[in-house]
Amino acid sequence: MNTKVAALILVDHASFLGMDLNDRAVMIARRAGIERVYFSGRPAQIEEYAARVDTLVVLDARTIVEPKGVREAVARAGKGVLDLTAEGAIAGRFSRRIDDPLEIPAIER
């Protein structure tokens, strides 16, 4: 990825099939080519992280998404905050949210 991209993972202390959901979210971000990863328990801190990068991808740990879907979403969204959370962490505060499952087929909500 050419721009400075980071992922903000909204933490969850649950596991699925023995895998920690936070670890799974990190693995997805890294496989999507995002090396810088931040963690937050509260989505209210998004501006703090967004100021450090060109594109901030917000994932909650429960979001089901393939790395390819993250890469495609970042490529289409451009700069700003990209909400890939299951329900929209903070309604109306994101510059781009992908809701249409046909737009990025690898994202499942």
N, C-alpha and C positions, 0 to 999 in steps of 0.2 A: 504494500500500500504506500502510495507516494505522500499522502498527507499524514500529519500526526494524528493517529487514531488511538483511542483508549477505550477500555470497557469499564463500566461501573456496574458491579454485581451487587444487587440488593440481596443481602444474605438471608438464608433460611437454614435453620438448624435441623432440618429433616434429612432423611436418606431415602433412597429408592433402590431396591434390589441390592442393598448393601453398599451403595456408593453415596458418599456425601454429595448433596446437591450443589454446594458451593464449589467443590472440586470439579464436578462435571461442568459447571458453567465456565470455570477457568479453562478447562480442556477445550471446550467449544471455542472460546475466544482465541486461544493460542492457535488452534487448528485453522481458524479463520484469518490468521496472520496478524492478530492484535497481540503485541507483546506487553504493552502497558496495561495493567489491570488494577483497579481500585475496588475496595469493598466498603459498603455502607449499610448500616441497619435502618437508616432513614432516608427516604428519597428527597427530603427537603434540602439536602446538602448538594444537590446536583450542580448548581452554579459554581460552587467551589471547585469542582472537578472539571467542569466544562471550560473554565477559563484557561486551563493548562494545555488544551489540545485543540485541533481543528474540528475533529469529530469525536463525540462521546457517544458510545453505544451503551444504552442502559438495558441490562438484562436482569430480571429477577431470577433467582436460582431455580425456580420452578418452570421457567419458560422452556418449551421443547422446540429446539431449532437446530438445524444442521449447520455446520461451519460454512458450507456453500451458501446457505441462506443469509448468513451474517455478511459474508463478502459481497453478495449481490445487493443487499440492502444498503450497505455503506457506499457502494459504487453509485447507486441510484439516488441516495439521499443527499450526497454532498456534505458540506460543512454544517456544523450545528450539533444539536442533541438529537439522537435517533432513538426512539422508544421502541424497544423490542420486548417489552414486558407483556405478560399475559393480559393484564387488565388496564394498563396505563397507570403508571405510578403516580403521576400528578396530572390530572386532566387539564389541558389547555396550556401547559408550560413547556411543551416540546415543539421544536421547530419542524419536526417530521415524524410522523407515525405511520407505519404500514399496517393497514387493517384488512386490505383486500387479499385473501389467500391466493388469488390467481396472480397477483403482482409478484410475490416471492413465494413460490410453491413450497419451499423447504421450511417455512415457518408454520407451526401448528399451534393454534390457541384453543 
